[in-house]
Amino acid sequence: MIESGREVAVPGIDPHGPVPKYAQLREILLDLIERDELPPGAPIPSERELCRRYGLSRMTVRQAVDRLVAEGRLQRVPGKGTFVAQPRIELTLPLTSFTEDIRSRGMAPGARELGRRVVRAGPHLAARLGIRPGDAVHVIERLRTADGEPVGIDRTHIPAALAPGLEEADLTGRSLHALLEARYGIVMDGGELTITAGTADPADASLLGLPGGAAVLVLHRRSFAGGVCAEYGVSTYRADRYQLKAALGAPAPGLAPEGAERSARP
């Protein structure tokens, strides 16, 4: 990356690591966006340049870019290229949890584990969790269901230092937060939740029973325990089967809008 006439060092791709190459490139691009080296409205490097710079195939580069477009972080302009999307307007809302919401509708919430692994945090993930790049992180992917029908995909990241041995814990029919509280004493007491509109990539669409490019809701969640970020989650929910309901009202005198925030608990 060129900045003020000089080359700025960027992380590379680990070809032998457990994280898919497209996911590594996604995190590299996110880090450049959030450090403002790729500001809103700026074009990203071409697919050809990204392939050359990181030693990746065009299919892998396209998969990473497609994911960021689906998340609303990049925007394709026909005939011109792909650009960093403008920041979205934020609105603070109090939200019920997935489990509470599904039960309130008279349906049974459920989860099927899709995968679990321990990875080394890149700069973007480390910043989200408040840890150092390279620290170990648990990644748990689950398909969320309502009465057995797929409605969403949760990808949860938890610092390994907070939950040693979590990769071996049995989550069958069990709440992840309940397990963290019972085994590790981690009680989530606050959080941040950002909701955006997006489109499903082919892999997620297949799991959710949707056509590729279907509308989805993308939730980015940080949950805190005693002021420490204990969880960062990215969830993709079917827009045709899942909605978010919030009560709107004027904040109490002297209460900042942030006081209404809490994480959506799986």
C-alpha positions in Angstrom: 0.0 0.0 0.0 1.4 3.5 -1.0 0.9 6.3 1.5 2.5 9.8 1.1 5.0 8.4 -1.4 6.2 5.5 0.8 5.4 1.8 0.9 3.4 0.8 4.0 3.9 -2.7 5.3 0.8 -4.9 5.3 0.2 -8.3 6.8 0.7 -11.3 4.5 -1.2 -14.5 3.8 -0.3 -17.6 5.8 -0.7 -20.4 3.2 -0.4 -23.1 5.8 -2.6 -21.7 8.5 -6.1 -23.0 9.6 -7.9 -19.8 8.4 -9.0 -19.9 4.7 -7.0 -17.6 2.5 -10.0 -15.6 1.4 -10.8 -14.9 5.1 -7.2 -13.8 5.7 -7.5 -11.4 2.8 -10.9 -10.1 4.0 -9.3 -9.3 7.4 -6.3 -7.5 5.7 -8.7 -5.4 3.6 -10.8 -4.6 6.7 -7.7 -3.5 8.6 -6.8 -1.2 5.8 -10.3 0.3 5.7 -10.5 0.8 9.5 -7.0 2.4 9.7 -8.3 4.8 6.9 -5.5 3.7 4.5 -8.5 2.8 2.3 -10.9 5.7 3.1 -14.6 5.8 2.2 -15.0 6.3 -1.5 -11.5 5.0 -2.4 -11.1 2.3 -4.9 -9.5 -0.9 -3.7 -6.7 -2.5 -5.7 -7.8 -4.5 -8.7 -8.2 -8.3 -8.5 -5.1 -8.7 -10.6 -3.1 -6.5 -8.2 -4.4 -8.3 -5.1 -3.6 -11.7 -6.7 0.0 -10.5 -7.4 0.5 -8.8 -4.0 -0.7 -11.7 -1.9 0.0 -14.7 -4.1 -3.7 -15.7 -4.4 -5.9 -17.0 -7.2 -8.5 -14.7 -8.7 -11.2 -17.0 -7.3 -9.9 -16.5 -3.8 -9.6 -12.8 -4.1 -13.1 -12.6 -5.6 -14.5 -14.6 -2.6 -13.0 -12.2 -0.1 -14.3 -9.1 -2.0 -17.7 -10.7 -2.4 -17.9 -11.2 1.3 -17.0 -7.6 2.0 -19.6 -6.4 -0.6 -22.2 -8.6 1.1 -21.3 -7.1 4.5 -21.7 -3.6 3.1 -18.0 -2.6 3.6 -17.3 -2.4 -0.2 -19.5 -1.3 -3.1 -19.2 -2.4 -6.7 -19.9 0.3 -9.4 -20.5 -1.2 -12.8 -17.9 -0.1 -15.3 -15.8 1.6 -12.7 -14.6 -0.9 -10.1 -15.0 -1.7 -6.4 -14.9 1.1 -3.8 -14.9 1.4 0.0 -18.5 2.0 1.1 -19.5 5.2 2.9 -20.0 4.9 6.7 -23.5 4.0 7.7 -25.7 6.1 10.1 -25.8 4.5 13.5 -29.0 4.1 15.6 -28.8 2.8 19.1 -31.6 0.2 19.9 -32.3 -2.1 22.8 -32.7 -5.6 21.5 -34.0 -9.0 22.7 -31.8 -12.0 22.3 -32.3 -14.6 19.6 -33.4 -17.2 22.1 -35.9 -14.9 23.8 -37.2 -13.6 20.5 -37.8 -17.1 19.0 -39.4 -18.4 22.2 -41.7 -15.3 22.3 -43.0 -16.3 18.9 -43.9 -19.7 20.2 -41.1 -21.5 18.4 -38.2 -23.6 19.6 -34.7 -22.1 19.2 -31.9 -24.4 18.2 -28.3 -24.5 17.0 -26.2 -26.9 14.9 -22.4 -26.6 15.1 -20.7 -26.1 11.7 -17.1 -25.9 12.8 -14.7 -25.0 15.6 -11.0 -24.1 15.5 -8.3 -22.0 17.3 -6.7 -19.3 15.2 -4.2 -16.5 15.6 -5.8 -13.1 15.7 -5.0 -10.7 12.8 -5.0 -7.0 13.3 -8.8 -6.5 12.7 -9.9 -9.3 15.0 -7.4 -8.3 17.6 -8.7 -4.8 17.6 -12.3 -6.0 18.0 -11.4 -8.2 21.0 -8.9 -5.8 22.6 -6.1 -8.4 22.4 -2.7 -8.4 20.7 -2.3 -9.6 17.0 -1.1 -13.2 17.1 -3.0 -14.1 20.3 -5.0 -17.3 20.1 -8.8 -17.1 19.6 -11.5 -19.7 19.6 -13.8 -19.6 16.5 -17.2 -21.3 16.8 -19.6 -21.4 13.8 -23.2 -22.4 14.4 -26.4 -22.6 12.3 -29.3 -21.1 14.2 -32.7 -22.6 13.8 -36.4 -21.8 14.7 -38.5 -25.0 14.9 -35.7 -26.7 13.0 -35.7 -24.2 10.1 -32.4 -22.4 9.4 -32.7 -18.7 10.1 -29.1 -17.6 10.7 -25.4 -18.3 11.0 -23.3 -17.2 14.0 -19.5 -16.9 13.9 -18.3 -16.4 17.4 -14.7 -15.4 18.5 -13.6 -15.7 22.1 -10.0 -15.1 23.4 -8.4 -18.4 24.2 -6.8 -17.0 27.3 -10.3 -16.4 28.8 -11.6 -19.9 28.0 -8.8 -22.5 27.9 -10.0 -25.9 26.6 -13.2 -24.4 25.1 -12.4 -26.2 21.8 -13.2 -29.5 23.5 -16.4 -28.5 25.3 -19.7 -30.1 24.3 -22.2 -27.5 23.1 -24.9 -29.9 22.1 -28.2 -28.4 23.2 -26.4 -25.9 25.4 -26.1 -22.2 25.4 -22.6 -20.9 24.8 -23.0 -18.1 27.2 -24.3 -20.5 29.9 -21.2 -22.7 29.4 -18.9 -19.7 29.6 -20.6 -18.7 32.9 -20.6 -22.2 34.4 -17.1 -23.3 33.5 -15.1 -20.0 33.3 -17.1 -17.6 35.4 -17.6 -15.3 32.4 -20.9 -13.4 32.8 -21.8 -11.1 29.9 -22.9 -7.8 31.4 -22.9 -5.4 28.4 -22.1 -5.0 24.8 -22.4 -3.4 21.4 -24.5 -4.5 18.4 -24.3 -3.1 14.9 -26.9 -4.2 12.3 -26.6 -3.8 8.6 -28.3 -5.0 5.5 -26.3 -7.3 3.2 -26.5 -10.1 0.6 -25.8 -13.8 1.2 -22.6 -15.2 -0.3 -23.0 -18.7 -2.0 -21.8 -20.7 1.0 -24.1 -19.0 3.6 -27.0 -19.0 1.2 -26.7 -22.8 0.8 -26.8 -23.3 4.5 -29.7 -21.0 5.0 -31.7 -22.4 2.0 -31.5 -19.1 0.1 -30.6 -18.2 -3.5 -27.2 -16.6 -3.9 -27.3 -12.9 -3.4 -30.5 -13.0 -1.3 -31.1 -10.2 1.3 -29.8 -10.9 4.8 -29.2 -9.0 8.1 -25.6 -8.9 9.3 -25.1 -8.4 13.0 -21.7 -7.5 14.5 -21.7 -8.0 18.2 -19.1 -7.3 21.0 -20.0 -8.7 24.4 -18.3 -7.6 27.6 -17.7 -9.2 31.0 -16.5 -6.9 33.7 -15.4 -4.3 31.2 -13.4 -6.9 29.2 -14.4 -7.9 25.6 -15.1 -11.6 26.0 -16.7 -12.2 22.6 -16.9 -10.8 19.1 -19.6 -12.3 16.9 -20.6 -11.9 13.2 -24.1 -13.2 12.5 -25.9 -13.5 9.2 -29.7 -13.9 9.4 -32.4 -14.5 6.7 -34.2 -11.2 6.1 -37.3 -13.1 4.9 -37.6 -15.1 8.2 -36.0 -13.0 10.9 -36.7 -9.5 12.1 -35.4 -7.3 14.9 -37.9 -5.5 17.1 -37.1 -2.6 19.3 -39.0 -0.2 21.6 -38.1 3.4 20.8 -38.4 6.2 23.3 -36.7 9.3 24.6 -33.7 8.4 26.9 -34.1 9.2 30.6 -32.6 12.6 31.6 -28.8 12.4 31.9 -28.6 9.0 30.2 -26.4 8.9 27.1 -27.8 6.9 24.1 -25.0 4.3 24.6 -26.6 3.4 27.9 -29.4 1.6 26.0 -27.0 -0.8 24.2 -26.7 -4.4 25.1 -25.6 -7.4 23.1 -27.9 -9.9 21.5 -27.2 -13.1 23.3 -27.3 -16.3 21.3 
